[in-house]
Amino acid sequence: MPAHGVLLLPTPLKLYPPLDSRSQTFCSLYHLTGSRNQKVSKLKARFWESIRSGILKNNTAQVIEPPSTVEEEEESLPEEFVLVERTSPDGTVEQIIFSSGGDVDVYDLQALCDKVGWPRRPLSKLAAALKNSYIVATLHSISKPAGEEGNGQKKLIGMARATSDHAFNATIWDVLVDPSYQGQGLGKALIEKLIRALLQRDIGNISLFADSQVVEFYRNLGFQPDPEGIKGMFWYPKY
Ligand SMILES: CC(C)(COP(=O)(O)OP(=O)(O)OC[C@H]1O[C@@H](n2cnc3c(N)ncnc32)[C@H](O)[C@@H]1OP(=O)(O)O)[C@@H](O)C(=O)NCCC(=O)NCCS
């Protein structure tokens, strides 16, 4: 999404969207459980916060800390994990790795942008944009032919990045999946995981600019135009 589009914000009620059955094949049970626990811990946290700030405002009663068990702790998303593993008939094993660690080669990214038909941007600016992003989430495919030693061939097949004020807001940019990997649920998984990584850092106000042809893709993920009609506005140079 290097161009401009419609500003979409996630639906507040869907900040932790339930993973559908296809996503479950991409995520281990750990992450599903983590998502439920996050909901429970957040609700409990809000409950205790409201007690502290409201009912006990003019009261000197001692605040009792909420009971905490290991199960109720928020399970954090690892920085890198295997999203999908599959074996083709010739025995080649392919893993698709999600990472929020920002490990992107700018030439690989440019090649990926070429594949989806985006206009080229200066490499130095692309590198600066990556370097100054808050989170750069990637999907890499690692293929290892049957019986072959070593690490396998690694290629960038998807990316999305978020810029942020590190406190309240984040905006998602440059969402793309290699055309030969599209339609497999990977774009959805990439954005879901990026949202989780942002929520884990307590960034709850997440927005993006959707090209008109992908509005439904984001709507499915819980994004919506601002309910109060706030519009994204642009200033373009006139020279
Ligand atoms: C948009 C993009 C990232 C989607 O990635 P993807 O891996 O193909 O998407 P998924 O397979 O995860 O699709 C998830 C769901 O969104 C739907 N979807 C995917 N692309 C869609 C689109 N363009 N419009 C509407 N729905 C779409 C899928 O049908 C699927 O629906 P389902 O869950 O009901 O089955 C990918 O098509 C892409 O890279 N496009 C080119 C670059 C681009 O336009 N980026 C967005 C710029 S704002």
The ligand as a MOL file (V3000), in Angstrom:
LIG
                    3D

  0  0  0     0  0            999 V3000
M  V30 BEGIN CTAB
M  V30 COUNTS 48 50 0 0 0
M  V30 BEGIN ATOM
M  V30 1 C -3.9390 -7.9560 -0.0030 0
M  V30 2 C -3.0420 -9.1520 0.2190 0
M  V30 3 C -1.9580 -8.7780 1.2300 0
M  V30 4 C -3.8730 -10.3060 0.7670 0
M  V30 5 O -2.9980 -11.3840 1.0560 0
M  V30 6 P -3.4770 -12.9070 0.8840 0
M  V30 7 O -2.4570 -13.7580 1.5110 0
M  V30 8 O -3.7930 -13.1710 -0.5320 0
M  V30 9 O -4.8290 -12.8850 1.7120 0
M  V30 10 P -5.4500 -14.1110 2.5160 0
M  V30 11 O -5.3150 -15.3540 1.7140 0
M  V30 12 O -4.8820 -14.1200 3.8860 0
M  V30 13 O -6.9580 -13.6870 2.5710 0
M  V30 14 C -7.6700 -13.5940 3.8010 0
M  V30 15 C -9.1130 -13.3030 3.4670 0
M  V30 16 O -9.2070 -12.0620 2.7690 0
M  V30 17 C -9.8210 -12.2570 1.5000 0
M  V30 18 N -9.1350 -11.4000 0.5520 0
M  V30 19 C -7.8650 -11.4870 0.1320 0
M  V30 20 N -7.5920 -10.4930 -0.7320 0
M  V30 21 C -8.7310 -9.7900 -0.8480 0
M  V30 22 C -9.0850 -8.6400 -1.5900 0
M  V30 23 N -8.2350 -8.0230 -2.4000 0
M  V30 24 N -10.3470 -8.1720 -1.4550 0
M  V30 25 C -11.2250 -8.7720 -0.6430 0
M  V30 26 N -10.9400 -9.8670 0.0940 0
M  V30 27 C -9.7160 -10.3670 -0.0150 0
M  V30 28 C -9.6390 -13.7180 1.1780 0
M  V30 29 O -10.6240 -14.1750 0.2910 0
M  V30 30 C -9.7440 -14.3330 2.5290 0
M  V30 31 O -11.1160 -14.4290 2.8830 0
M  V30 32 P -11.6430 -15.6470 3.8010 0
M  V30 33 O -10.8860 -15.5460 5.1110 0
M  V30 34 O -13.0960 -15.3710 3.9290 0
M  V30 35 O -11.3110 -16.8800 3.0300 0
M  V30 36 C -2.3990 -9.6520 -1.0910 0
M  V30 37 O -3.4230 -9.9210 -2.0240 0
M  V30 38 C -1.4210 -8.6580 -1.7220 0
M  V30 39 O -0.2270 -8.6560 -1.3890 0
M  V30 40 N -1.8980 -7.8380 -2.6540 0
M  V30 41 C -1.0270 -6.9070 -3.3920 0
M  V30 42 C -0.5370 -5.7700 -2.5300 0
M  V30 43 C -1.6900 -5.0150 -1.8990 0
M  V30 44 O -2.6490 -4.6580 -2.5780 0
M  V30 45 N -1.5560 -4.7520 -0.5960 0
M  V30 46 C -2.5290 -4.0130 0.1550 0
M  V30 47 C -2.3020 -2.5620 -0.0370 0
M  V30 48 S -3.3650 -1.5770 0.9980 0
M  V30 END ATOM
M  V30 BEGIN BOND
M  V30 1 1 1 2
M  V30 2 1 2 3
M  V30 3 1 2 4
M  V30 4 1 2 36
M  V30 5 1 4 5
M  V30 6 1 5 6
M  V30 7 2 6 7
M  V30 8 1 6 8
M  V30 9 1 6 9
M  V30 10 1 9 10
M  V30 11 2 10 11
M  V30 12 1 10 12
M  V30 13 1 10 13
M  V30 14 1 13 14
M  V30 15 1 14 15
M  V30 16 1 15 16
M  V30 17 1 15 30
M  V30 18 1 16 17
M  V30 19 1 17 18
M  V30 20 1 17 28
M  V30 21 1 18 19
M  V30 22 1 18 27
M  V30 23 2 19 20
M  V30 24 1 20 21
M  V30 25 1 21 22
M  V30 26 2 21 27
M  V30 27 1 22 23
M  V30 28 2 22 24
M  V30 29 1 24 25
M  V30 30 2 25 26
M  V30 31 1 26 27
M  V30 32 1 28 29
M  V30 33 1 28 30
M  V30 34 1 30 31
M  V30 35 1 31 32
M  V30 36 2 32 33
M  V30 37 1 32 34
M  V30 38 1 32 35
M  V30 39 1 36 37
M  V30 40 1 36 38
M  V30 41 2 38 39
M  V30 42 1 38 40
M  V30 43 1 40 41
M  V30 44 1 41 42
M  V30 45 1 42 43
M  V30 46 2 43 44
M  V30 47 1 43 45
M  V30 48 1 45 46
M  V30 49 1 46 47
M  V30 50 1 47 48
M  V30 END BOND
M  V30 END CTAB
M  END
